[in-house]
Amino acid sequence: MMRAVIYLLPLTFIFFTIADGKRILPLLQPQPLESFKVNATQNVGSCTYTVSIRTSCSSTTYTRDQISLAFGDAYGNQVYAPRLDDPYSRTFESCSTDTFQIKGPCTYQICYLYLYRSGYDGWKPESVTVYGYYTKAATFNYNVFIPNGVWYGFDFCYRRGSASA
């Protein structure tokens, strides 16, 4: 009887790990979120964030699309940048990194980030890293083309009893 338990215990662990993996792995890819609500009134704040966006080498050569960004913590603090793009300054060219200073409310650890693209050129960010004074750097790896007209990104927050960002 004891031998059966010894052999079954590792198999049980492997089963639950695989079952959990099937549930978790899709969350590692960015997801669309049609119900995302931007809280633009929160942008009055006393913290400055540095946001570094690396555009993939397999992106379009450049984009004239409008690019917006929103990120925040599990407590409802949100930073919103309504327009990061500027085709005249060559932002978001392929194989490039663009850095922005964004002001907003102070947050705890950043655990979600969404990008919004509006236009016809297309754009493929490789990664977005947010540096804050009171938080550790948070990197979100995209490496996919951002769909048009929908907030697209990651939510790694654990919010008990609240809706998704």
C-alpha positions in Angstrom: 0.0 0.0 0.0 2.8 2.4 0.9 4.5 1.7 -2.5 1.4 2.6 -4.3 1.2 6.0 -2.5 4.9 6.7 -3.2 4.4 6.0 -6.9 1.0 7.9 -7.2 2.1 11.0 -5.4 4.6 12.2 -8.1 2.0 11.4 -10.8 -0.6 13.4 -9.0 1.8 16.3 -8.7 2.6 16.1 -12.5 -1.1 15.9 -13.3 -2.0 19.0 -11.4 1.0 20.9 -12.7 0.0 20.1 -16.3 -3.7 20.9 -15.6 -2.6 24.2 -14.0 -0.2 24.9 -16.9 -3.0 24.7 -19.4 -5.0 27.2 -17.5 -2.1 29.6 -16.8 -0.1 29.5 -20.1 -2.6 31.5 -22.2 -2.3 34.3 -19.6 1.3 34.7 -20.5 0.3 36.1 -23.9 -1.3 39.6 -24.1 -5.1 39.5 -24.2 -7.7 41.9 -25.5 -9.9 43.5 -22.9 -13.0 45.2 -24.4 -14.3 46.2 -21.0 -11.2 48.1 -19.9 -12.0 51.5 -18.4 -9.5 54.3 -18.4 -9.6 56.5 -15.3 -8.2 59.7 -16.8 -9.1 61.7 -13.7 -6.5 59.8 -11.8 -3.6 61.2 -13.9 -3.2 64.1 -11.5 -0.4 62.9 -9.3 3.0 63.4 -7.9 4.9 60.4 -9.3 6.9 60.2 -12.5 7.4 56.9 -14.3 9.9 56.1 -17.0 8.4 53.9 -19.7 10.7 52.1 -22.1 9.0 50.6 -25.2 11.1 48.3 -27.5 9.6 47.9 -31.0 10.2 44.6 -32.6 12.5 44.3 -35.6 9.6 42.4 -37.3 7.3 45.4 -36.9 6.4 47.7 -39.7 9.2 50.1 -40.6 7.3 52.9 -38.8 3.8 53.6 -37.7 1.6 56.6 -37.9 -1.0 54.9 -35.6 -2.1 56.5 -32.4 -0.6 54.6 -29.4 -2.0 54.9 -25.9 -0.9 53.2 -22.6 -2.4 52.5 -19.3 -0.9 50.7 -16.3 -1.5 50.3 -12.6 -1.6 48.3 -9.5 -4.0 45.9 -7.7 -5.4 48.7 -5.6 -7.0 50.7 -8.4 -4.2 53.3 -9.0 -3.9 53.8 -12.7 -1.6 55.9 -14.9 -2.9 56.8 -18.4 -0.9 58.2 -21.3 -3.5 59.1 -24.0 -1.0 59.6 -26.8 2.6 58.4 -27.0 3.1 58.4 -30.7 4.6 61.2 -32.7 5.4 60.3 -36.4 7.5 63.4 -36.8 9.9 62.3 -34.1 10.2 58.8 -35.5 8.8 57.0 -32.5 8.0 53.3 -32.7 10.2 52.6 -35.7 11.2 48.9 -36.0 14.2 47.8 -34.0 14.1 50.9 -31.8 13.5 51.7 -28.2 11.6 54.8 -27.1 11.6 56.2 -23.6 8.8 58.4 -22.1 8.4 60.2 -18.9 4.8 59.9 -17.7 3.3 61.6 -14.6 0.5 60.1 -12.7 -0.7 58.9 -9.3 1.8 57.0 -7.2 1.2 53.3 -7.4 2.2 50.1 -5.5 3.8 47.4 -7.6 2.6 47.7 -11.2 0.8 44.5 -12.2 -1.1 45.4 -15.3 -0.4 47.2 -18.5 -2.5 47.7 -21.6 -1.7 49.3 -25.0 -4.3 50.8 -27.4 -3.6 51.2 -31.1 -5.7 53.2 -33.5 -4.8 53.4 -37.2 -4.0 51.4 -40.3 -0.2 50.9 -40.3 0.1 48.3 -37.5 2.7 48.0 -34.8 4.5 45.2 -33.0 6.1 46.1 -29.6 8.6 43.6 -28.3 8.4 44.7 -24.7 7.3 47.5 -22.4 9.1 48.2 -19.1 7.8 50.6 -16.5 10.2 52.1 -13.9 8.7 53.8 -10.9 10.3 55.5 -7.9 8.4 53.4 -5.3 8.1 50.1 -7.3 10.3 47.5 -8.9 10.6 47.7 -12.7 7.8 45.8 -14.4 8.4 44.3 -17.9 5.6 43.1 -20.1 6.7 41.0 -23.1 4.4 41.4 -26.1 6.1 40.4 -29.4 2.8 40.4 -31.2 1.0 42.9 -33.4 -1.4 45.0 -31.4 -4.9 44.8 -32.7 -6.7 47.9 -33.8 -9.2 49.6 -31.6 -9.0 47.5 -28.4 -7.0 47.6 -25.2 -4.5 44.8 -25.4 -2.2 43.6 -22.7 -1.6 41.9 -19.4 -3.2 41.8 -16.0 -1.2 39.9 -13.4 -3.0 41.5 -10.5 -4.8 39.6 -7.9 -7.9 41.6 -6.9 -10.2 39.9 -4.5 -13.8 40.7 -5.3 -13.2 43.3 -8.0 -13.5 43.3 -11.8 -10.6 43.2 -14.1 -8.9 46.5 -14.9 
